[in-house]
Amino acid sequence: MRAVVVDKDYGSVTAEELEQVRKAYEAAGIDLELRHFSTEEEIIEGCQGVAAILGTGNPPITRKVVEALPDLKFIQRFGAGVNSIDMGAAAEMGKVVLNLPGFCAKELADLATAMIMGLIRNTVYYDREIRKGKWPKCQYLLPGDVRGMTLGLYGFGEAGRCLFDIFHRGFGTRVISCDPYVSDSIKMQYPEVAFVSFEELLKQSDIISIHVVLTPETTHAFDKNAFQKMKNTSMIINTSRGSVIDQKDLIWALENGEILYAGLDTMEQEPILEDDPLLKLDNVILSPHSGSYGAGAKKTQIQMVCSLIPQAIREGKISSRCVANKEVLKQKIGYEFI
C-alpha cells in the first residue's frame, strides 16, 4: 500500500516529524513517500496508484485530482482546515477526508491573546520605535482596559472557548459569540456567553476574534459593510483563514478610521506581498500563519497523523471525529467509524 505526502516543503512540519510519520506508516505496512508538488497535474502524475494523500499545507485536491486517482481512499490533512480539498467530490466517490479538529485550540487562543494585549498595550509599536533609537514614553494610542470591553467571538469552537476562558475567567471581560451552528448542549455549558446575530456581534464588540473554518458562508464575512458597522475604536483578530476577511476592505477600514486595530496570523496572500499596505501600519500585528506552532500542538498533531490511517489499515476503524466530510459516515466503504 502506498501513500504520499504531496507538500513536504510547505514549512509547517519538519523533516524529522515527517520521518516519524513515515516510520509509523511503515509499521502498518504502508509505504509513505515524501514529495512536493505544486499543481493538480503534478499531484495526479505523482500519485497514481496511491491509497492515501497527506497534505501538510493546503495542496489543491480538486475534483479533477480526485477523479484522476481511482485507487485513492484517504486524504489526510496535518491541520484542521480543509478548504483546498473538494469535499463534495471526495464524498461522492467515497474518499475519506481526515483532519485534526482542535489539535491547536489552546495555541490559537494564546496567540489571539498575545495579539489582543500587544495591540492594546502598544508593545509591538514601542519595540519598533525603540529599535529605531526613539523613546516614545506614554505616547501613541491610549491603552483601554480589557476588563471593561466586550470580546466578540466569531465561531465558538474549541479555540473560541479557550479564549473565553482566558478573557472572561481571567480578566472578567464580557464575551459574546456569533455561531449559528453551536449546539444547545454547548450553550448550556457557557451560560455567561451571550449568543448573538452577526449584526449584533459587529455593533457590540470592542474586540472581534475569528475562529471559523473557511466556507462560502464565511468567505469575506468581514468586508467594507461589516467594518462600517463596527466601533471605530474596535479591533479584529484573525487566527482562522485569511479569506474570512476581505483584506482590501480591511486596509480601507484601518486607513479611514472605521476600526482601530488588526492582528492577523493569516492573510489572503501568503507570504504577504512586499508592497502590502498592512506592512506600513503601526496599529497592525502580523504573524506568518504560525498559530498552531507550539510544543503541545506539535505533539498532538504528529501523534494523530501517525495513528489515524494506520489504525484504519490495521483495524478497519476510523475516528468519526476526525472525518471532515461527514457524508461518508453514511456510506458503506469497508471501515467502521467509531
Buried (B, 14 or more C-beta within 10 A) or exposed (E): BBBBBBBBEBEBBEEEBBEBBBEBBEEBEBEBBBBBBEEBEBBBEBBEEBBBBBBBBBBBBBBBBBBBBEEBBBBBBBBBBBBBBBBEBBBBBBBBBBBBBBBBBBBBBBBBBBBBBBBBBBBBBBEEBEEEEEEEEEEEBEEBEBEEBBBBBBBBBBBBBBBBBBBBEEBEBBBBBBBEEBEEEBBEEBEEBBBBEBEBBBBBBBBBBBBBBBEEEBBBBBBBEBBBBBBEEBBBBBBBBBBBBBBEBBBBBBEEEBBBBBBBBBBBEEEBEEEBBBEEBEBBBBBEBBBBBBEEBBEBBBBBBBBBBBBBBEEEBBBEEBBBBEBBBEBEBEBEBE
